[in-house]
Amino acid sequence: MSKTLDIREAPLKVLHQQQIALLRVWRGHIAAERHTEADALLPKLLLSINAIASGLRTTG
C-alpha cells in the first residue's frame, strides 16, 4: 500500500490543492450569502471527493 501511495502522491497533491481552492470559494459564497453560486459548486466538490477517494483506492 505504501508503494502504491508513493506513486500516486504527486497527482493526489494536485487534487487536494484543487479541493482546497474549491472549498475556499464555496465558503466565501456561503459567507456572502450567495447560495445559488455555492450550490453550483457542489457537483465539483463532490467530484473532488470521489477523485481523491479513487486515487487512494478507498471510499473515504
N, CA, C and O atoms as CSV, one atom per row, in Angstrom:
chain,resi,resn,atom,element,x,y,z
A,1,MET,N,N,0.831,-1.193,0.000
A,1,MET,CA,C,0.000,0.000,0.000
A,1,MET,C,C,0.873,1.253,0.000
A,1,MET,O,O,0.569,2.228,-0.686
A,2,SER,N,N,1.948,1.221,0.765
A,2,SER,CA,C,2.824,2.391,0.852
A,2,SER,C,C,3.436,2.736,-0.506
A,2,SER,O,O,3.494,3.906,-0.882
A,3,LYS,N,N,3.893,1.717,-1.243
A,3,LYS,CA,C,4.486,1.959,-2.551
A,3,LYS,C,C,3.439,2.530,-3.519
A,3,LYS,O,O,3.731,3.438,-4.297
A,4,THR,N,N,2.249,1.999,-3.460
A,4,THR,CA,C,1.165,2.471,-4.320
A,4,THR,C,C,0.852,3.935,-4.028
A,4,THR,O,O,0.662,4.725,-4.953
A,5,LEU,N,N,0.799,4.298,-2.757
A,5,LEU,CA,C,0.519,5.682,-2.391
A,5,LEU,C,C,1.663,6.610,-2.787
A,5,LEU,O,O,1.431,7.763,-3.150
A,6,ASP,N,N,2.897,6.111,-2.719
A,6,ASP,CA,C,4.050,6.917,-3.151
A,6,ASP,C,C,3.934,7.269,-4.632
A,6,ASP,O,O,4.248,8.390,-5.031
A,7,ILE,N,N,3.492,6.330,-5.436
A,7,ILE,CA,C,3.344,6.553,-6.874
A,7,ILE,C,C,2.261,7.610,-7.142
A,7,ILE,O,O,2.378,8.414,-8.067
A,8,ARG,N,N,1.229,7.592,-6.330
A,8,ARG,CA,C,0.094,8.497,-6.542
A,8,ARG,C,C,0.227,9.827,-5.806
A,8,ARG,O,O,-0.658,10.677,-5.910
A,9,GLU,N,N,1.296,10.018,-5.077
A,9,GLU,CA,C,1.420,11.195,-4.213
A,9,GLU,C,C,1.301,12.517,-4.974
A,9,GLU,O,O,0.543,13.395,-4.561
A,10,ALA,N,N,2.025,12.670,-6.063
A,10,ALA,CA,C,2.003,13.944,-6.807
A,10,ALA,C,C,0.618,14.249,-7.389
A,10,ALA,O,O,0.117,15.357,-7.202
A,11,PRO,N,N,-0.016,13.295,-8.092
A,11,PRO,CA,C,-1.356,13.599,-8.609
A,11,PRO,C,C,-2.376,13.875,-7.494
A,11,PRO,O,O,-3.247,14.733,-7.643
A,12,LEU,N,N,-2.264,13.153,-6.395
A,12,LEU,CA,C,-3.191,13.382,-5.287
A,12,LEU,C,C,-2.969,14.757,-4.663
A,12,LEU,O,O,-3.918,15.408,-4.227
A,13,LYS,N,N,-1.716,15.193,-4.622
A,13,LYS,CA,C,-1.422,16.513,-4.073
A,13,LYS,C,C,-2.124,17.597,-4.896
A,13,LYS,O,O,-2.657,18.559,-4.342
A,14,VAL,N,N,-2.122,17.435,-6.222
A,14,VAL,CA,C,-2.811,18.382,-7.096
A,14,VAL,C,C,-4.311,18.364,-6.806
A,14,VAL,O,O,-4.940,19.418,-6.709
A,15,LEU,N,N,-4.875,17.179,-6.668
A,15,LEU,CA,C,-6.306,17.077,-6.357
A,15,LEU,C,C,-6.636,17.732,-5.017
A,15,LEU,O,O,-7.650,18.418,-4.889
A,16,HIS,N,N,-5.783,17.518,-4.027
A,16,HIS,CA,C,-6.010,18.124,-2.713
A,16,HIS,C,C,-5.988,19.648,-2.818
A,16,HIS,O,O,-6.825,20.327,-2.222
A,17,GLN,N,N,-5.033,20.182,-3.574
A,17,GLN,CA,C,-4.935,21.633,-3.734
A,17,GLN,C,C,-6.169,22.189,-4.449
A,17,GLN,O,O,-6.680,23.248,-4.084
A,18,GLN,N,N,-6.637,21.475,-5.460
A,18,GLN,CA,C,-7.844,21.912,-6.167
A,18,GLN,C,C,-9.053,21.891,-5.235
A,18,GLN,O,O,-9.891,22.792,-5.264
A,19,GLN,N,N,-9.127,20.859,-4.418
A,19,GLN,CA,C,-10.249,20.750,-3.492
A,19,GLN,C,C,-10.220,21.884,-2.468
A,19,GLN,O,O,-11.264,22.447,-2.139
A,20,ILE,N,N,-9.045,22.217,-1.968
A,20,ILE,CA,C,-8.920,23.315,-1.010
A,20,ILE,C,C,-9.362,24.628,-1.647
A,20,ILE,O,O,-10.062,25.424,-1.021
A,21,ALA,N,N,-8.954,24.850,-2.885
A,21,ALA,CA,C,-9.355,26.071,-3.596
A,21,ALA,C,C,-10.874,26.126,-3.767
A,21,ALA,O,O,-11.489,27.169,-3.549
A,22,LEU,N,N,-11.468,25.011,-4.154
A,22,LEU,CA,C,-12.926,24.955,-4.303
A,22,LEU,C,C,-13.636,25.232,-2.982
A,22,LEU,O,O,-14.628,25.960,-2.941
A,23,LEU,N,N,-13.125,24.649,-1.909
A,23,LEU,CA,C,-13.734,24.864,-0.597
A,23,LEU,C,C,-13.655,26.327,-0.177
A,23,LEU,O,O,-14.595,26.860,0.411
A,24,ARG,N,N,-12.530,26.977,-0.481
A,24,ARG,CA,C,-12.401,28.403,-0.140
A,24,ARG,C,C,-13.438,29.237,-0.884
A,24,ARG,O,O,-14.084,30.108,-0.301
A,25,VAL,N,N,-13.589,28.965,-2.162
A,25,VAL,CA,C,-14.581,29.703,-2.961
A,25,VAL,C,C,-15.981,29.406,-2.443
A,25,VAL,O,O,-16.787,30.319,-2.263
A,26,TRP,N,N,-16.269,28.136,-2.203
A,26,TRP,CA,C,-17.590,27.737,-1.712
A,26,TRP,C,C,-17.904,28.416,-0.378
A,26,TRP,O,O,-18.998,28.950,-0.189
A,27,ARG,N,N,-16.935,28.393,0.548
A,27,ARG,CA,C,-17.146,29.030,1.852
A,27,ARG,C,C,-17.323,30.537,1.715
A,27,ARG,O,O,-18.088,31.143,2.465
A,28,GLY,N,N,-16.622,31.143,0.763
A,28,GLY,CA,C,-16.792,32.566,0.502
A,28,GLY,C,C,-18.199,32.882,0.041
A,28,GLY,O,O,-18.800,33.867,0.472
A,29,HIS,N,N,-18.718,32.047,-0.834
A,29,HIS,CA,C,-20.099,32.231,-1.288
A,29,HIS,C,C,-21.090,32.078,-0.137
A,29,HIS,O,O,-22.042,32.850,-0.019
A,30,ILE,N,N,-20.863,31.094,0.694
A,30,ILE,CA,C,-21.752,30.872,1.848
A,30,ILE,C,C,-21.696,32.082,2.778
A,30,ILE,O,O,-22.735,32.571,3.222
A,31,ALA,N,N,-20.495,32.564,3.072
A,31,ALA,CA,C,-20.336,33.705,3.978
A,31,ALA,C,C,-21.005,34.958,3.415
A,31,ALA,O,O,-21.539,35.774,4.166
A,32,ALA,N,N,-20.973,35.104,2.097
A,32,ALA,CA,C,-21.579,36.267,1.450
A,32,ALA,C,C,-23.053,36.031,1.129
A,32,ALA,O,O,-23.702,36.859,0.489
A,33,GLU,N,N,-23.566,34.897,1.579
A,33,GLU,CA,C,-24.968,34.521,1.358
A,33,GLU,C,C,-25.329,34.450,-0.124
A,33,GLU,O,O,-26.439,34.802,-0.524
A,34,ARG,N,N,-24.380,33.993,-0.926
A,34,ARG,CA,C,-24.633,33.738,-2.352
A,34,ARG,C,C,-24.853,32.231,-2.507
A,34,ARG,O,O,-23.993,31.506,-3.007
A,35,HIS,N,N,-26.007,31.796,-2.073
A,35,HIS,CA,C,-26.286,30.362,-2.004
A,35,HIS,C,C,-26.430,29.715,-3.377
A,35,HIS,O,O,-26.108,28.536,-3.527
A,36,THR,N,N,-26.895,30.435,-4.362
A,36,THR,CA,C,-27.018,29.874,-5.710
A,36,THR,C,C,-25.638,29.521,-6.259
A,36,THR,O,O,-25.442,28.451,-6.835
A,37,GLU,N,N,-24.674,30.447,-6.070
A,37,GLU,CA,C,-23.310,30.190,-6.533
A,37,GLU,C,C,-22.674,29.045,-5.745
A,37,GLU,O,O,-21.959,28.216,-6.307
A,38,ALA,N,N,-22.940,29.010,-4.442
A,38,ALA,CA,C,-22.413,27.934,-3.603
A,38,ALA,C,C,-22.977,26.584,-4.043
A,38,ALA,O,O,-22.245,25.600,-4.149
A,39,ASP,N,N,-24.268,26.549,-4.296
A,39,ASP,CA,C,-24.903,25.305,-4.740
A,39,ASP,C,C,-24.347,24.837,-6.080
A,39,ASP,O,O,-24.236,23.636,-6.324
A,40,ALA,N,N,-23.999,25.780,-6.943
A,40,ALA,CA,C,-23.453,25.419,-8.257
A,40,ALA,C,C,-22.087,24.754,-8.134
A,40,ALA,O,O,-21.682,24.017,-9.034
A,41,LEU,N,N,-21.365,24.998,-7.036
A,41,LEU,CA,C,-20.050,24.390,-6.837
A,41,LEU,C,C,-20.112,22.983,-6.237
A,41,LEU,O,O,-19.127,22.245,-6.279
A,42,LEU,N,N,-21.251,22.619,-5.687
A,42,LEU,CA,C,-21.350,21.311,-5.018
A,42,LEU,C,C,-20.983,20.124,-5.914
A,42,LEU,O,O,-20.276,19.231,-5.448
A,43,PRO,N,N,-21.423,20.068,-7.169
A,43,PRO,CA,C,-21.004,18.926,-8.003
A,43,PRO,C,C,-19.481,18.830,-8.156
A,43,PRO,O,O,-18.924,17.732,-8.155
A,44,LYS,N,N,-18.817,19.970,-8.287
A,44,LYS,CA,C,-17.351,19.951,-8.402
A,44,LYS,C,C,-16.707,19.489,-7.097
A,44,LYS,O,O,-15.722,18.751,-7.113
A,45,LEU,N,N,-17.265,19.924,-5.973
A,45,LEU,CA,C,-16.729,19.489,-4.679
A,45,LEU,C,C,-16.907,17.989,-4.487
A,45,LEU,O,O,-15.991,17.301,-4.036
A,46,LEU,N,N,-18.085,17.486,-4.830
A,46,LEU,CA,C,-18.333,16.050,-4.697
A,46,LEU,C,C,-17.436,15.245,-5.634
A,46,LEU,O,O,-16.963,14.168,-5.274
A,47,LEU,N,N,-17.206,15.766,-6.828
A,47,LEU,CA,C,-16.305,15.102,-7.763
A,47,LEU,C,C,-14.887,15.063,-7.207
A,47,LEU,O,O,-14.182,14.066,-7.368
A,48,SER,N,N,-14.470,16.138,-6.558
A,48,SER,CA,C,-13.116,16.153,-5.984
A,48,SER,C,C,-12.991,15.116,-4.864
A,48,SER,O,O,-11.949,14.476,-4.727
A,49,ILE,N,N,-14.036,14.950,-4.072
A,49,ILE,CA,C,-14.024,13.938,-3.011
A,49,ILE,C,C,-13.904,12.541,-3.618
A,49,ILE,O,O,-13.115,11.719,-3.152
A,50,ASN,N,N,-14.692,12.282,-4.659
A,50,ASN,CA,C,-14.648,10.975,-5.317
A,50,ASN,C,C,-13.296,10.729,-5.989
A,50,ASN,O,O,-12.785,9.609,-5.964
A,51,ALA,N,N,-12.719,11.769,-6.586
A,51,ALA,CA,C,-11.427,11.620,-7.253
A,51,ALA,C,C,-10.334,11.272,-6.250
A,51,ALA,O,O,-9.495,10.410,-6.516
A,52,ILE,N,N,-10.342,11.933,-5.110
A,52,ILE,CA,C,-9.328,11.648,-4.080
A,52,ILE,C,C,-9.530,10.239,-3.524
A,52,ILE,O,O,-8.563,9.499,-3.345
A,53,ALA,N,N,-10.764,9.870,-3.254
A,53,ALA,CA,C,-11.039,8.518,-2.755
A,53,ALA,C,C,-10.605,7.470,-3.776
A,53,ALA,O,O,-10.057,6.433,-3.401
A,54,SER,N,N,-10.841,7.726,-5.055
A,54,SER,CA,C,-10.411,6.790,-6.087
A,54,SER,C,C,-8.898,6.697,-6.162
A,54,SER,O,O,-8.334,5.618,-6.341
A,55,GLY,N,N,-8.243,7.861,-6.021
A,55,GLY,CA,C,-6.774,7.875,-6.046
A,55,GLY,C,C,-6.170,7.141,-4.879
A,55,GLY,O,O,-5.097,6.550,-5.002
A,56,LEU,N,N,-6.841,7.170,-3.752
A,56,LEU,CA,C,-6.381,6.436,-2.582
A,56,LEU,C,C,-6.834,4.985,-2.612
A,56,LEU,O,O,-6.366,4.153,-1.835
A,57,ARG,N,N,-7.760,4.698,-3.527
A,57,ARG,CA,C,-8.394,3.383,-3.635
A,57,ARG,C,C,-9.133,2.998,-2.364
A,57,ARG,O,O,-9.086,1.861,-1.895
A,58,THR,N,N,-9.812,3.995,-1.834
A,58,THR,CA,C,-10.662,3.773,-0.666
A,58,THR,C,C,-11.956,4.529,-0.891
A,58,THR,O,O,-12.091,5.254,-1.877
A,59,THR,N,N,-12.883,4.369,-0.008
A,59,THR,CA,C,-14.134,5.106,-0.130
A,59,THR,C,C,-14.167,6.266,0.860
A,59,THR,O,O,-15.216,6.884,1.038
A,60,GLY,N,N,-13.076,6.566,1.490
A,60,GLY,CA,C,-13.071,7.729,2.376
A,60,GLY,C,C,-12.111,7.640,3.484
A,60,GLY,O,O,-12.017,8.560,4.295
